[in-house]
């Protein structure tokens, strides 16, 4: 796989000129070990890139949502928002620090509670659980610029297990 990042312009640190695949690994540690080995042997590693490929989304279900859990989460997030706004306002208010802080916390609690309950009601029970999502690569490919690819392959020939078996 040859990969040129669409991110940034021609001088972007996330872009190589005419990248070539050096090796593909099942885990990041092996790809990192390869680049570290190259670095230890004075290879110009600024010509390398580790790219996660074959992306998949994983969603870990963390619990069941209920009206009370949604309300509590709304109250807590609203309170934090109120504390933040209250502290900012008290910097410019001068007087009545405690009144400003308590009133913004109270307004934040009400806002957070109402907003979270409206949001939960809008789902109409189609998503009664909380979760954490993550996108993870299944493979990691080490790419190098074409002008140094041959030297990288020569160096990796000395590292046992560095290049995966292409026939497996």
VMD Tcl script that builds the backbone (N, CA, C; Angstrom):
set m [mol new atoms 504]
animate dup $m
set s [atomselect $m all]
$s set {name element resname resid chain x y z} {
  {N N UNK 1 A 0.840 -1.178 0.000}
  {CA C UNK 1 A 0.000 0.000 0.000}
  {C C UNK 1 A 0.881 1.236 0.000}
  {N N UNK 2 A 0.613 2.133 -0.857}
  {CA C UNK 2 A 1.326 3.397 -0.893}
  {C C UNK 2 A 0.393 4.472 -0.373}
  {N N UNK 3 A 0.880 5.308 0.541}
  {CA C UNK 3 A 0.015 6.241 1.224}
  {C C UNK 3 A 0.623 7.622 1.221}
  {N N UNK 4 A -0.117 8.579 0.735}
  {CA C UNK 4 A 0.253 9.973 0.842}
  {C C UNK 4 A -0.864 10.675 1.578}
  {N N UNK 5 A -0.534 11.318 2.660}
  {CA C UNK 5 A -1.549 11.929 3.505}
  {C C UNK 5 A -2.182 13.129 2.830}
  {N N UNK 6 A -3.531 13.219 2.894}
  {CA C UNK 6 A -4.196 14.403 2.370}
  {C C UNK 6 A -4.111 15.573 3.342}
  {N N UNK 7 A -3.573 15.336 4.530}
  {CA C UNK 7 A -3.504 16.357 5.555}
  {C C UNK 7 A -2.346 17.295 5.267}
  {N N UNK 8 A -2.604 18.573 5.298}
  {CA C UNK 8 A -1.550 19.575 5.164}
  {C C UNK 8 A -1.067 19.744 3.751}
  {N N UNK 9 A -0.194 20.713 3.597}
  {CA C UNK 9 A 0.360 21.035 2.285}
  {C C UNK 9 A 1.577 20.204 1.977}
  {N N UNK 10 A 2.343 20.644 0.977}
  {CA C UNK 10 A 3.506 19.875 0.546}
  {C C UNK 10 A 4.585 19.749 1.625}
  {N N UNK 11 A 4.625 20.676 2.572}
  {CA C UNK 11 A 5.637 20.634 3.627}
  {C C UNK 11 A 5.104 20.024 4.926}
  {N N UNK 12 A 3.971 19.377 4.878}
  {CA C UNK 12 A 3.346 18.803 6.062}
  {C C UNK 12 A 4.217 17.693 6.643}
  {N N UNK 13 A 4.335 17.621 7.977}
  {CA C UNK 13 A 5.095 16.529 8.592}
  {C C UNK 13 A 4.386 15.181 8.443}
  {N N UNK 14 A 3.134 15.196 8.005}
  {CA C UNK 14 A 2.379 13.958 7.817}
  {C C UNK 14 A 2.388 13.505 6.362}
  {N N UNK 15 A 3.417 13.889 5.636}
  {CA C UNK 15 A 3.460 13.547 4.222}
  {C C UNK 15 A 4.874 13.127 3.846}
  {N N UNK 16 A 4.957 12.066 3.055}
  {CA C UNK 16 A 6.232 11.614 2.505}
  {C C UNK 16 A 6.171 11.761 0.989}
  {N N UNK 17 A 7.354 11.976 0.381}
  {CA C UNK 17 A 7.424 12.015 -1.075}
  {C C UNK 17 A 7.586 10.598 -1.593}
  {N N UNK 18 A 6.668 10.157 -2.394}
  {CA C UNK 18 A 6.705 8.830 -3.012}
  {C C UNK 18 A 6.997 7.737 -1.983}
  {N N UNK 19 A 6.121 7.575 -0.999}
  {CA C UNK 19 A 6.361 6.572 0.051}
  {C C UNK 19 A 6.279 5.153 -0.490}
  {N N UNK 20 A 7.117 4.294 0.093}
  {CA C UNK 20 A 7.096 2.874 -0.229}
  {C C UNK 20 A 6.901 2.097 1.061}
  {N N UNK 21 A 6.194 0.986 0.943}
  {CA C UNK 21 A 5.950 0.154 2.112}
  {C C UNK 21 A 7.210 -0.622 2.462}
  {N N UNK 22 A 7.612 -0.516 3.704}
  {CA C UNK 22 A 8.768 -1.262 4.181}
  {C C UNK 22 A 8.307 -2.574 4.805}
  {N N UNK 23 A 7.276 -2.513 5.633}
  {CA C UNK 23 A 6.756 -3.717 6.292}
  {C C UNK 23 A 5.402 -3.417 6.900}
  {N N UNK 24 A 4.608 -4.460 7.107}
  {CA C UNK 24 A 3.297 -4.354 7.741}
  {C C UNK 24 A 3.276 -5.287 8.939}
  {N N UNK 25 A 2.735 -4.773 10.056}
  {CA C UNK 25 A 2.727 -5.528 11.311}
  {C C UNK 25 A 1.315 -5.589 11.883}
  {N N UNK 26 A 1.105 -6.583 12.739}
  {CA C UNK 26 A -0.192 -6.750 13.400}
  {C C UNK 26 A -0.349 -5.877 14.627}
  {N N UNK 27 A 0.753 -5.358 15.174}
  {CA C UNK 27 A 0.657 -4.496 16.348}
  {C C UNK 27 A 1.625 -3.325 16.241}
  {N N UNK 28 A 1.279 -2.268 16.960}
  {CA C UNK 28 A 2.059 -1.041 16.907}
  {C C UNK 28 A 3.469 -1.239 17.456}
  {N N UNK 29 A 3.609 -2.053 18.492}
  {CA C UNK 29 A 4.919 -2.250 19.121}
  {C C UNK 29 A 5.939 -2.777 18.123}
  {N N UNK 30 A 5.529 -3.678 17.234}
  {CA C UNK 30 A 6.462 -4.217 16.237}
  {C C UNK 30 A 6.863 -3.143 15.238}
  {N N UNK 31 A 5.925 -2.320 14.825}
  {CA C UNK 31 A 6.247 -1.226 13.901}
  {C C UNK 31 A 7.181 -0.225 14.576}
  {N N UNK 32 A 6.913 0.071 15.822}
  {CA C UNK 32 A 7.758 0.994 16.573}
  {C C UNK 32 A 9.162 0.414 16.750}
  {N N UNK 33 A 9.252 -0.882 17.006}
  {CA C UNK 33 A 10.542 -1.546 17.162}
  {C C UNK 33 A 11.365 -1.429 15.874}
  {N N UNK 34 A 10.700 -1.548 14.734}
  {CA C UNK 34 A 11.384 -1.427 13.451}
  {C C UNK 34 A 11.975 -0.034 13.279}
  {N N UNK 35 A 11.179 0.994 13.543}
  {CA C UNK 35 A 11.670 2.368 13.391}
  {C C UNK 35 A 12.767 2.653 14.409}
  {N N UNK 36 A 12.636 2.132 15.624}
  {CA C UNK 36 A 13.667 2.324 16.642}
  {C C UNK 36 A 14.973 1.660 16.219}
  {N N UNK 37 A 14.865 0.469 15.643}
  {CA C UNK 37 A 16.059 -0.226 15.152}
  {C C UNK 37 A 16.742 0.600 14.066}
  {N N UNK 38 A 15.959 1.130 13.146}
  {CA C UNK 38 A 16.527 1.975 12.093}
  {C C UNK 38 A 17.215 3.199 12.693}
  {N N UNK 39 A 16.590 3.804 13.681}
  {CA C UNK 39 A 17.170 4.975 14.343}
  {C C UNK 39 A 18.490 4.633 15.020}
  {N N UNK 40 A 18.532 3.477 15.678}
  {CA C UNK 40 A 19.765 3.041 16.344}
  {C C UNK 40 A 20.907 2.820 15.369}
  {N N UNK 41 A 20.579 2.603 14.099}
  {CA C UNK 41 A 21.600 2.362 13.079}
  {C C UNK 41 A 21.793 3.570 12.167}
  {N N UNK 42 A 21.537 4.753 12.748}
  {CA C UNK 42 A 21.812 6.027 12.065}
  {C C UNK 42 A 21.001 6.237 10.789}
  {N N UNK 43 A 19.874 5.539 10.653}
  {CA C UNK 43 A 19.016 5.733 9.495}
  {C C UNK 43 A 18.245 7.038 9.665}
  {N N UNK 44 A 18.038 7.809 8.610}
  {CA C UNK 44 A 17.282 9.069 8.735}
  {C C UNK 44 A 15.780 8.803 8.914}
  {N N UNK 45 A 15.379 8.593 10.163}
  {CA C UNK 45 A 14.005 8.192 10.464}
  {C C UNK 45 A 12.976 9.278 10.166}
  {N N UNK 46 A 13.419 10.495 9.891}
  {CA C UNK 46 A 12.469 11.527 9.485}
  {C C UNK 46 A 11.865 11.218 8.116}
  {N N UNK 47 A 12.394 10.182 7.462}
  {CA C UNK 47 A 11.857 9.703 6.187}
  {C C UNK 47 A 10.921 8.511 6.380}
  {N N UNK 48 A 10.482 8.281 7.608}
  {CA C UNK 48 A 9.609 7.148 7.922}
  {C C UNK 48 A 8.257 7.641 8.430}
  {N N UNK 49 A 7.292 6.750 8.330}
  {CA C UNK 49 A 5.959 7.029 8.856}
  {C C UNK 49 A 5.330 5.693 9.244}
  {N N UNK 50 A 4.642 5.670 10.389}
  {CA C UNK 50 A 3.867 4.503 10.790}
  {C C UNK 50 A 2.402 4.852 10.556}
  {N N UNK 51 A 1.716 4.023 9.769}
  {CA C UNK 51 A 0.330 4.288 9.409}
  {C C UNK 51 A -0.541 3.124 9.873}
  {N N UNK 52 A -1.565 3.438 10.636}
  {CA C UNK 52 A -2.549 2.428 11.021}
  {C C UNK 52 A -3.497 2.194 9.856}
  {N N UNK 53 A -3.687 0.941 9.490}
  {CA C UNK 53 A -4.549 0.612 8.348}
  {C C UNK 53 A -5.639 -0.358 8.779}
  {N N UNK 54 A -6.559 -0.632 7.880}
  {CA C UNK 54 A -7.681 -1.533 8.140}
  {C C UNK 54 A -8.399 -1.137 9.433}
  {N N UNK 55 A -8.916 0.081 9.428}
  {CA C UNK 55 A -9.546 0.635 10.619}
  {C C UNK 55 A -10.876 -0.049 10.924}
  {N N UNK 56 A -11.143 -0.188 12.219}
  {CA C UNK 56 A -12.431 -0.721 12.652}
  {C C UNK 56 A -12.875 0.059 13.884}
  {N N UNK 57 A -14.180 0.183 14.032}
  {CA C UNK 57 A -14.734 0.882 15.179}
  {C C UNK 57 A -15.150 -0.144 16.228}
  {N N UNK 58 A -14.751 0.137 17.461}
  {CA C UNK 58 A -15.112 -0.717 18.588}
  {C C UNK 58 A -15.970 0.120 19.529}
  {N N UNK 59 A -17.074 -0.433 19.969}
  {CA C UNK 59 A -17.932 0.263 20.919}
  {C C UNK 59 A -18.097 -0.621 22.155}
  {N N UNK 60 A -17.635 -0.125 23.287}
  {CA C UNK 60 A -17.742 -0.843 24.558}
  {C C UNK 60 A -18.933 -0.283 25.311}
  {N N UNK 61 A -19.911 -1.139 25.602}
  {CA C UNK 61 A -21.093 -0.722 26.334}
  {C C UNK 61 A -20.721 -0.607 27.808}
  {N N UNK 62 A -20.984 0.549 28.403}
  {CA C UNK 62 A -20.567 0.787 29.785}
  {C C UNK 62 A -21.700 0.707 30.790}
  {N N UNK 63 A -22.940 0.713 30.316}
  {CA C UNK 63 A -24.045 0.603 31.260}
  {C C UNK 63 A -25.380 0.938 30.631}
  {N N UNK 64 A -26.414 0.722 31.428}
  {CA C UNK 64 A -27.785 0.995 30.994}
  {C C UNK 64 A -28.142 2.414 31.396}
  {N N UNK 65 A -28.819 3.146 30.509}
  {CA C UNK 65 A -29.273 4.493 30.828}
  {C C UNK 65 A -30.692 4.440 31.385}
  {N N UNK 66 A -30.898 5.211 32.435}
  {CA C UNK 66 A -32.231 5.385 33.008}
  {C C UNK 66 A -32.461 6.887 33.166}
  {N N UNK 67 A -33.710 7.258 33.423}
  {CA C UNK 67 A -34.010 8.679 33.611}
  {C C UNK 67 A -33.180 9.268 34.746}
  {N N UNK 68 A -33.019 8.517 35.827}
  {CA C UNK 68 A -32.270 9.054 36.980}
  {C C UNK 68 A -30.783 9.211 36.663}
  {N N UNK 69 A -30.205 8.267 35.931}
  {CA C UNK 69 A -28.785 8.393 35.567}
  {C C UNK 69 A -28.561 9.570 34.624}
  {N N UNK 70 A -29.472 9.753 33.671}
  {CA C UNK 70 A -29.373 10.878 32.746}
  {C C UNK 70 A -29.514 12.199 33.496}
  {N N UNK 71 A -30.463 12.252 34.432}
  {CA C UNK 71 A -30.669 13.469 35.217}
  {C C UNK 71 A -29.444 13.786 36.066}
  {N N UNK 72 A -28.888 12.773 36.722}
  {CA C UNK 72 A -27.701 12.991 37.556}
  {C C UNK 72 A -26.522 13.475 36.709}
  {N N UNK 73 A -26.318 12.872 35.559}
  {CA C UNK 73 A -25.230 13.303 34.674}
  {C C UNK 73 A -25.446 14.746 34.216}
  {N N UNK 74 A -26.683 15.115 33.921}
  {CA C UNK 74 A -26.983 16.490 33.525}
  {C C UNK 74 A -26.729 17.480 34.641}
  {N N UNK 75 A -27.120 17.108 35.856}
  {CA C UNK 75 A -26.892 17.976 37.013}
  {C C UNK 75 A -25.396 18.184 37.236}
  {N N UNK 76 A -24.627 17.099 37.187}
  {CA C UNK 76 A -23.189 17.211 37.432}
  {C C UNK 76 A -22.468 18.026 36.353}
  {N N UNK 77 A -22.793 17.759 35.090}
  {CA C UNK 77 A -22.129 18.528 34.036}
  {C C UNK 77 A -22.561 19.990 34.073}
  {N N UNK 78 A -23.835 20.241 34.397}
  {CA C UNK 78 A -24.296 21.620 34.533}
  {C C UNK 78 A -23.616 22.338 35.687}
  {N N UNK 79 A -23.409 21.633 36.783}
  {CA C UNK 79 A -22.729 22.231 37.937}
  {C C UNK 79 A -21.299 22.624 37.575}
  {N N UNK 80 A -20.591 21.743 36.865}
  {CA C UNK 80 A -19.224 22.074 36.449}
  {C C UNK 80 A -19.206 23.285 35.517}
  {N N UNK 81 A -20.166 23.330 34.605}
  {CA C UNK 81 A -20.264 24.483 33.712}
  {C C UNK 81 A -20.545 25.742 34.522}
  {N N UNK 82 A -21.426 25.646 35.507}
  {CA C UNK 82 A -21.736 26.788 36.360}
  {C C UNK 82 A -20.535 27.265 37.164}
  {N N UNK 83 A -19.744 26.334 37.700}
  {CA C UNK 83 A -18.535 26.713 38.438}
  {C C UNK 83 A -17.573 27.454 37.518}
  {N N UNK 84 A -17.384 26.934 36.321}
  {CA C UNK 84 A -16.469 27.565 35.364}
  {C C UNK 84 A -16.934 28.985 35.022}
  {N N UNK 85 A -18.199 29.116 34.647}
  {CA C UNK 85 A -18.733 30.433 34.287}
  {C C UNK 85 A -18.691 31.364 35.493}
  {N N UNK 86 A -19.024 30.851 36.667}
  {CA C UNK 86 A -19.007 31.672 37.879}
  {C C UNK 86 A -17.627 32.194 38.206}
  {N N UNK 87 A -16.610 31.351 38.050}
  {CA C UNK 87 A -15.240 31.806 38.314}
  {C C UNK 87 A -14.801 32.866 37.309}
  {N N UNK 88 A -15.171 32.675 36.058}
  {CA C UNK 88 A -14.828 33.678 35.038}
  {C C UNK 88 A -15.538 34.997 35.344}
  {N N UNK 89 A -16.834 34.924 35.651}
  {CA C UNK 89 A -17.602 36.148 35.940}
  {C C UNK 89 A -17.102 36.847 37.200}
  {N N UNK 90 A -16.662 36.075 38.184}
  {CA C UNK 90 A -16.203 36.696 39.431}
  {C C UNK 90 A -14.886 37.449 39.239}
  {N N UNK 91 A -14.140 37.099 38.205}
  {CA C UNK 91 A -12.911 37.850 37.914}
  {C C UNK 91 A -13.234 39.286 37.518}
  {N N UNK 92 A -14.380 39.485 36.882}
  {CA C UNK 92 A -14.765 40.808 36.410}
  {C C UNK 92 A -15.803 41.474 37.308}
  {N N UNK 93 A -16.415 40.692 38.189}
  {CA C UNK 93 A -17.488 41.216 39.037}
  {C C UNK 93 A -16.992 41.944 40.268}
  {N N UNK 94 A -15.894 41.505 40.821}
  {CA C UNK 94 A -15.325 42.164 41.994}
  {C C UNK 94 A -16.066 41.848 43.285}
  {N N UNK 95 A -17.298 42.312 43.406}
  {CA C UNK 95 A -18.069 42.129 44.638}
  {C C UNK 95 A -18.901 40.852 44.573}
  {N N UNK 96 A -19.355 40.409 45.705}
  {CA C UNK 96 A -20.286 39.285 45.839}
  {C C UNK 96 A -19.797 38.018 45.131}
  {N N UNK 97 A -18.571 37.647 45.371}
  {CA C UNK 97 A -17.991 36.451 44.752}
  {C C UNK 97 A -18.851 35.225 45.002}
  {N N UNK 98 A -19.243 35.020 46.243}
  {CA C UNK 98 A -20.018 33.834 46.603}
  {C C UNK 98 A -21.388 33.832 45.924}
  {N N UNK 99 A -22.048 34.996 45.865}
  {CA C UNK 99 A -23.358 35.081 45.214}
  {C C UNK 99 A -23.237 34.747 43.724}
  {N N UNK 100 A -22.227 35.295 43.072}
  {CA C UNK 100 A -22.024 35.040 41.634}
  {C C UNK 100 A -21.768 33.553 41.408}
  {N N UNK 101 A -20.909 32.971 42.217}
  {CA C UNK 101 A -20.559 31.557 42.046}
  {C C UNK 101 A -21.782 30.660 42.281}
  {N N UNK 102 A -22.496 30.875 43.356}
  {CA C UNK 102 A -23.661 30.042 43.658}
  {C C UNK 102 A -24.766 30.198 42.617}
  {N N UNK 103 A -24.992 31.415 42.150}
  {CA C UNK 103 A -26.060 31.610 41.168}
  {C C UNK 103 A -25.705 30.977 39.823}
  {N N UNK 104 A -24.453 31.052 39.404}
  {CA C UNK 104 A -24.087 30.413 38.133}
  {C C UNK 104 A -24.105 28.894 38.249}
  {N N UNK 105 A -23.745 28.372 39.411}
  {CA C UNK 105 A -23.828 26.919 39.612}
  {C C UNK 105 A -25.285 26.477 39.562}
  {N N UNK 106 A -26.166 27.211 40.225}
  {CA C UNK 106 A -27.597 26.871 40.209}
  {C C UNK 106 A -28.154 26.937 38.780}
  {N N UNK 107 A -27.840 27.981 38.052}
  {CA C UNK 107 A -28.296 28.089 36.661}
  {C C UNK 107 A -27.713 26.963 35.804}
  {N N UNK 108 A -26.461 26.619 36.042}
  {CA C UNK 108 A -25.828 25.516 35.302}
  {C C UNK 108 A -26.499 24.190 35.588}
  {N N UNK 109 A -26.855 23.939 36.849}
  {CA C UNK 109 A -27.544 22.707 37.232}
  {C C UNK 109 A -28.888 22.610 36.521}
  {N N UNK 110 A -29.644 23.695 36.540}
  {CA C UNK 110 A -30.958 23.693 35.877}
  {C C UNK 110 A -30.784 23.473 34.375}
  {N N UNK 111 A -29.873 24.208 33.774}
  {CA C UNK 111 A -29.624 24.066 32.344}
  {C C UNK 111 A -29.197 22.636 31.997}
  {N N UNK 112 A -28.234 22.083 32.741}
  {CA C UNK 112 A -27.746 20.723 32.480}
  {C C UNK 112 A -28.830 19.681 32.653}
  {N N UNK 113 A -29.644 19.828 33.684}
  {CA C UNK 113 A -30.730 18.885 33.943}
  {C C UNK 113 A -31.756 18.909 32.807}
  {N N UNK 114 A -32.217 20.080 32.457}
  {CA C UNK 114 A -33.240 20.202 31.411}
  {C C UNK 114 A -32.694 19.722 30.075}
  {N N UNK 115 A -31.501 20.149 29.731}
  {CA C UNK 115 A -30.919 19.791 28.431}
  {C C UNK 115 A -30.707 18.275 28.318}
  {N N UNK 116 A -30.208 17.641 29.362}
  {CA C UNK 116 A -29.964 16.194 29.286}
  {C C UNK 116 A -31.274 15.410 29.223}
  {N N UNK 117 A -32.284 15.842 29.957}
  {CA C UNK 117 A -33.569 15.140 29.913}
  {C C UNK 117 A -34.254 15.308 28.559}
  {N N UNK 118 A -34.168 16.492 27.968}
  {CA C UNK 118 A -34.731 16.702 26.629}
  {C C UNK 118 A -34.012 15.810 25.618}
  {N N UNK 119 A -32.703 15.764 25.714}
  {CA C UNK 119 A -31.923 14.919 24.797}
  {C C UNK 119 A -32.262 13.444 24.935}
  {N N UNK 120 A -32.411 12.986 26.159}
  {CA C UNK 120 A -32.751 11.582 26.390}
  {C C UNK 120 A -34.155 11.267 25.897}
  {N N UNK 121 A -35.088 12.193 26.141}
  {CA C UNK 121 A -36.473 11.990 25.680}
  {C C UNK 121 A -36.533 11.944 24.154}
  {N N UNK 122 A -35.674 12.695 23.499}
  {CA C UNK 122 A -35.681 12.740 22.035}
  {C C UNK 122 A -35.270 11.407 21.411}
  {N N UNK 123 A -34.524 10.584 22.142}
  {CA C UNK 123 A -34.116 9.277 21.603}
  {C C UNK 123 A -35.258 8.267 21.628}
  {N N UNK 124 A -36.294 8.534 22.422}
  {CA C UNK 124 A -37.478 7.669 22.520}
  {C C UNK 124 A -37.123 6.203 22.773}
  {N N UNK 125 A -36.136 5.990 23.603}
  {CA C UNK 125 A -35.783 4.629 23.990}
  {C C UNK 125 A -34.997 3.844 22.958}
  {N N UNK 126 A -34.528 4.493 21.894}
  {CA C UNK 126 A -33.777 3.758 20.871}
  {C C UNK 126 A -32.324 3.531 21.268}
  {N N UNK 127 A -31.881 4.216 22.284}
  {CA C UNK 127 A -30.495 4.029 22.733}
  {C C UNK 127 A -30.466 4.177 24.253}
  {N N UNK 128 A -30.855 3.120 24.941}
  {CA C UNK 128 A -30.921 3.134 26.398}
  {C C UNK 128 A -29.660 2.575 27.032}
  {N N UNK 129 A -28.538 2.941 26.502}
  {CA C UNK 129 A -27.266 2.504 27.082}
  {C C UNK 129 A -26.208 3.560 26.824}
  {N N UNK 130 A -25.176 3.538 27.665}
  {CA C UNK 130 A -24.025 4.424 27.464}
  {C C UNK 130 A -22.869 3.569 26.960}
  {N N UNK 131 A -21.969 4.213 26.226}
  {CA C UNK 131 A -20.866 3.462 25.653}
  {C C UNK 131 A -19.676 4.371 25.388}
  {N N UNK 132 A -18.569 3.741 25.093}
  {CA C UNK 132 A -17.346 4.429 24.701}
  {C C UNK 132 A -16.935 3.857 23.357}
  {N N UNK 133 A -16.679 4.740 22.385}
  {CA C UNK 133 A -16.293 4.295 21.046}
  {C C UNK 133 A -14.829 4.614 20.789}
  {N N UNK 134 A -14.217 3.745 19.993}
  {CA C UNK 134 A -12.827 3.945 19.636}
  {C C UNK 134 A -12.610 3.379 18.236}
  {N N UNK 135 A -11.797 4.053 17.456}
  {CA C UNK 135 A -11.413 3.542 16.147}
  {C C UNK 135 A -9.980 3.056 16.264}
  {N N UNK 136 A -9.766 1.786 15.912}
  {CA C UNK 136 A -8.442 1.191 16.044}
  {C C UNK 136 A -8.022 0.538 14.730}
  {N N UNK 137 A -6.737 0.597 14.423}
  {CA C UNK 137 A -6.248 -0.089 13.223}
  {C C UNK 137 A -6.008 -1.570 13.498}
  {N N UNK 138 A -6.199 -2.379 12.477}
  {CA C UNK 138 A -5.910 -3.808 12.597}
  {C C UNK 138 A -4.455 -4.097 12.233}
  {N N UNK 139 A -3.867 -3.247 11.420}
  {CA C UNK 139 A -2.474 -3.420 10.975}
  {C C UNK 139 A -1.754 -2.084 11.052}
  {N N UNK 140 A -0.432 -2.149 11.093}
  {CA C UNK 140 A 0.412 -0.962 11.096}
  {C C UNK 140 A 1.460 -1.128 10.006}
  {N N UNK 141 A 1.533 -0.152 9.124}
  {CA C UNK 141 A 2.468 -0.213 8.010}
  {C C UNK 141 A 3.549 0.839 8.213}
  {N N UNK 142 A 4.805 0.420 8.045}
  {CA C UNK 142 A 5.925 1.348 8.104}
  {C C UNK 142 A 6.235 1.752 6.670}
  {N N UNK 143 A 6.144 3.046 6.423}
  {CA C UNK 143 A 6.436 3.587 5.098}
  {C C UNK 143 A 7.732 4.376 5.153}
  {N N UNK 144 A 8.467 4.359 4.056}
  {CA C UNK 144 A 9.684 5.159 3.941}
  {C C UNK 144 A 9.694 5.852 2.586}
  {N N UNK 145 A 10.408 6.949 2.505}
  {CA C UNK 145 A 10.537 7.632 1.228}
  {C C UNK 145 A 11.345 6.764 0.273}
  {N N UNK 146 A 11.005 6.858 -0.987}
  {CA C UNK 146 A 11.617 6.007 -2.018}
  {C C UNK 146 A 13.138 6.123 -2.062}
  {N N UNK 147 A 13.659 7.307 -1.761}
  {CA C UNK 147 A 15.105 7.528 -1.881}
  {C C UNK 147 A 15.918 6.788 -0.820}
  {N N UNK 148 A 15.270 6.325 0.264}
  {CA C UNK 148 A 16.001 5.618 1.320}
  {C C UNK 148 A 15.440 4.214 1.565}
  {N N UNK 149 A 14.508 3.776 0.740}
  {CA C UNK 149 A 13.848 2.479 0.957}
  {C C UNK 149 A 14.839 1.318 0.881}
  {N N UNK 150 A 15.739 1.346 -0.085}
  {CA C UNK 150 A 16.703 0.250 -0.235}
  {C C UNK 150 A 17.595 0.138 0.998}
  {N N UNK 151 A 18.052 1.266 1.517}
  {CA C UNK 151 A 18.913 1.256 2.708}
  {C C UNK 151 A 18.135 0.723 3.923}
  {N N UNK 152 A 16.878 1.091 4.048}
  {CA C UNK 152 A 16.061 0.603 5.164}
  {C C UNK 152 A 15.905 -0.911 5.091}
  {N N UNK 153 A 15.676 -1.444 3.894}
  {CA C UNK 153 A 15.537 -2.896 3.743}
  {C C UNK 153 A 16.837 -3.617 4.080}
  {N N UNK 154 A 17.969 -3.041 3.696}
  {CA C UNK 154 A 19.277 -3.632 4.027}
  {C C UNK 154 A 19.457 -3.712 5.539}
  {N N UNK 155 A 19.139 -2.617 6.222}
  {CA C UNK 155 A 19.290 -2.598 7.679}
  {C C UNK 155 A 18.365 -3.595 8.360}
  {N N UNK 156 A 17.135 -3.681 7.895}
  {CA C UNK 156 A 16.167 -4.574 8.540}
  {C C UNK 156 A 16.482 -6.039 8.308}
  {N N UNK 157 A 17.278 -6.337 7.311}
  {CA C UNK 157 A 17.667 -7.722 7.079}
  {C C UNK 157 A 18.457 -8.267 8.272}
  {N N UNK 158 A 19.079 -7.368 9.056}
  {CA C UNK 158 A 19.871 -7.778 10.223}
  {C C UNK 158 A 19.036 -7.892 11.498}
  {N N UNK 159 A 17.792 -7.502 11.451}
  {CA C UNK 159 A 16.944 -7.568 12.638}
  {C C UNK 159 A 16.078 -8.799 12.558}
  {N N UNK 160 A 16.317 -9.815 13.411}
  {CA C UNK 160 A 15.505 -11.030 13.360}
  {C C UNK 160 A 14.033 -10.731 13.600}
  {N N UNK 161 A 13.199 -11.230 12.708}
  {CA C UNK 161 A 11.767 -11.062 12.843}
  {C C UNK 161 A 11.253 -9.684 12.494}
  {N N UNK 162 A 12.098 -8.815 11.946}
  {CA C UNK 162 A 11.666 -7.452 11.650}
  {C C UNK 162 A 10.713 -7.403 10.486}
  {N N UNK 163 A 11.003 -8.160 9.446}
  {CA C UNK 163 A 10.126 -8.174 8.289}
  {C C UNK 163 A 9.213 -9.397 8.395}
  {N N UNK 164 A 7.920 -9.206 8.378}
  {CA C UNK 164 A 7.016 -10.346 8.475}
  {C C UNK 164 A 7.163 -11.263 7.263}
  {N N UNK 165 A 6.849 -12.529 7.474}
  {CA C UNK 165 A 6.920 -13.498 6.391}
  {C C UNK 165 A 5.837 -13.185 5.374}
  {N N UNK 166 A 6.205 -12.873 4.124}
  {CA C UNK 166 A 5.196 -12.517 3.125}
  {C C UNK 166 A 4.340 -13.706 2.711}
  {N N UNK 167 A 4.732 -14.936 3.065}
  {CA C UNK 167 A 4.010 -16.139 2.631}
  {C C UNK 167 A 3.078 -16.680 3.708}
  {N N UNK 168 A 2.990 -15.962 4.845}
  {CA C UNK 168 A 2.115 -16.469 5.921}
  {C C UNK 168 A 0.741 -15.892 5.818}
}
mol reanalyze $m
mol bondsrecalc $m
mol representation Tube
mol addrep $m
